[in-house]
Amino acid sequence: MKQRVLVNSAILASFFLLPWWFAGLLAVASLFIVKDFWEILVWGFAFDIFYGLHGGAHDTFYWGTTIALILYAASVPIRKRISIS
């Protein structure tokens, strides 16, 4: 539990203080550090809210949330194969 709070705090700090790609890399790395890191879906949605292009010529779907969902689904079998936490 302590690890989960620490990782989410680090992602939150990097989300507001560092470039967007650093927070993204930290969230993807957290998939393999924290067991069952479903919070990546919340971070993907937050990425869409702050950095997503909505409306106009760039009428996009929630790509951050979609990518987070795909990464989470892909990390489950990978975690079982490499047996990290």
C-alpha positions in Angstrom: 0.0 0.0 0.0 2.8 2.3 0.9 4.5 1.6 -2.5 1.3 2.4 -4.4 0.9 5.8 -2.6 4.6 6.7 -3.2 4.4 5.8 -7.0 1.1 7.7 -7.5 2.6 10.7 -5.7 5.7 10.6 -7.9 3.5 10.4 -11.0 1.4 13.3 -9.8 4.5 15.5 -9.1 6.0 14.6 -12.5 2.6 15.2 -14.2 2.7 18.9 -13.2 6.4 19.6 -12.9 8.1 17.6 -15.7 7.4 17.1 -19.4 4.4 14.9 -20.3 6.6 12.1 -21.6 8.3 11.6 -18.3 5.0 11.2 -16.4 4.0 8.7 -19.2 7.2 6.7 -18.8 6.8 6.6 -15.0 3.2 5.4 -15.3 4.3 2.6 -17.8 7.2 1.6 -15.5 4.7 1.5 -12.6 2.8 -1.2 -14.3 5.7 -3.5 -13.5 6.6 -2.1 -10.2 3.2 -2.1 -8.4 1.0 -5.1 -8.5 -2.3 -4.6 -10.4 -1.6 -1.0 -11.1 -5.1 -0.1 -12.4 -4.5 3.6 -11.6 -2.9 3.9 -15.0 -6.4 4.2 -16.4 -7.0 7.3 -14.2 -3.6 8.8 -15.3 -4.5 8.1 -18.9 -7.8 10.0 -18.4 -6.0 12.8 -16.7 -3.6 13.0 -19.6 -6.5 13.4 -21.9 -8.0 16.2 -19.9 -4.8 18.2 -19.6 -3.0 17.4 -22.9 -5.6 15.9 -25.2 -6.8 17.7 -28.4 -10.6 17.9 -28.4 -12.9 19.5 -30.9 -12.1 21.3 -34.1 -10.1 19.6 -36.8 -8.5 17.4 -34.2 -11.7 15.8 -32.9 -10.0 12.9 -31.3 -11.1 10.0 -29.1 -9.6 9.7 -25.7 -6.3 8.3 -26.9 -4.5 8.5 -23.5 -7.2 6.4 -21.8 -7.3 4.0 -24.7 -3.5 3.5 -24.7 -3.6 3.1 -20.9 -6.2 0.4 -21.2 -4.2 -1.4 -23.8 -1.0 -1.2 -21.8 -2.8 -2.4 -18.7 -4.3 -5.4 -20.5 -0.9 -6.2 -22.1 1.0 -5.9 -18.9 -1.0 -8.7 -17.2 0.4 -11.6 -19.2 3.8 -10.0 -19.4 4.0 -9.8 -15.6 3.1 -13.5 -15.3 5.9 -14.4 -17.7 8.6 -12.4 -16.1 7.3 -12.9 -12.6 7.9 -9.4 -11.2 5.9 -8.9 -8.0 
